[in-house]
Amino acid sequence: MADTKPVVSLKPRLSRFVAVDEMLMISGRLADVEVKCRDRTWKLHRLILATRCPWFDKALNGEFKEARKGVVTIEEFYPEDIDLLIQYIYTGVFPTDNSPGNSTFDHAISMYVLCDHFLLSELCEDSLVCPEGVFY
């Protein structure tokens, strides 16, 4: 007779971890890095950014001034875009933009450009799929 083990779902644990990460993002508690974009500053966590985003890994663990000072300045994008990027890095949830007048297609293109810059290939793929269908 085969030895059967009960199947344990990791989903509740994972959702708890995501909730904790999201609270860290919102509160800035234990933050050791600042990300600045124009007039916004986020107090974030080197470990989370570097392990989930190759661009931040290079910036925060290389010979760059960002690694030494713990301050990353991003000038190529708008704060609203960086906010969506940070939410994705901390929660794994595809960010949506409910701004008035912003079409799903425009948002998908903006997200693709953003995630391509920050080397997030999975989010690039996700950005090309929308509720109305696939863009590619």
N, C-alpha and C positions, 0 to 999 in steps of 0.2 A: 504494500500500500504506500502510495506516495506521501511524503511529508508535505502537508500543505500549510502555508503560512498565511495569516490574514493579510489582505491588501490594505495598506495604510495610505490614505490620501495625504499628499503634501500640500494640497491647495490651501487648507486653513492656515498652515504655518507660513506659507509663502505670502498669503494676503496680509498676515500679521507683520511680516518683515517689510512688505511694501508700505504698510500704514506707518510703521516706525520710521522708515526712510523719508516718507512724505512729511512727517512731523519734524524731522531734522531739517529738511529743506525749508519748511515754513518758519520754523523757530530760529534757525541758525545756531542752535545749541551745539556745542563742541566743534564749531566751525574752525577750520584752520587755513582757509583760502577765501579770497575775495574775488568775485568775478564782476567786472565793471563793463557796462555798455552805455555810453552816452551819460544820461543823468540817473541811471539805475545802478545799484550795487547789491549783489547777493552775497551773503555769508554762507559758504558751502564747505564741502568736505573733500579733501584731496583723495582719500581712499575711494569714495564713491565715484567721483568724476574720473579718476585715472583708470579704475578697473572697468568702467562701463563705456568709456569713450576714448578711442585711440588718439584723437587730437589732444584731449586734455592730458592723456598719459604722457605724450611727448612734451607738451608744454610744462607740465608740473614735475617731471622726473628727468629732464634733460639738463643741458648746460645753459638753458635760457634764464633770463632775469626773472621770469615768472616763477620758476622753480625755486630760486633763491629768496625772492621776496614774498611769495605766496599770493601774488596779485596778478590776475589775468585781465587784460584790457582788450575788449573786442570792439572794433570800430566799423567792421564791414556790414553789420546787421543792425536792425532796430531792437530796442529793449523787449518789445512784445515778442519778437521772434526768439530771442535768447531765453525768455521766460518759458516759451513752449518747449524749447530744447531741454532746458533744465528739468522741467516737469517730466519729460520723456526719460531722461537719464535716471531720475530718482524713482519713477513709478513704473516704467515700461509701458505706459499707456500712450497710444498714438494721440498726439495733441490735436485738438480741434480748435478752430477759430470761429467764434460766433459773432464776430464784428459785423455790424450792419454794412451791407454793400459788398462784402467779401464773398465771392463765389467759391464753391467747392473746388473748382478747377484752379483758380488763382491761389487758393490756400495750398493745394497739392503741389503746385509748381514752386511756391515759396518754401514749403517744407523740403522738397527735393533738393533745392539749391542749398538750403541750410544743412541738411544731413550729409550731403555730398561734401561740403566744406569741412564738416566735423568728422568725416570718415565713419558715419553710421550707416553701413550698407543695408541693414535690416529695415531701418526707418526709411531709407530711400525706396526700397521695394514697397513698403506699406503706403508710402505717400502716393504711389501710382495707382492705388486701389481706392475707390471711393464708393459711397452708398449707391450712386447712379451706375456704377460699373467700373471697368478697368480702363485706365487712360493709355496703356501701352498695347 
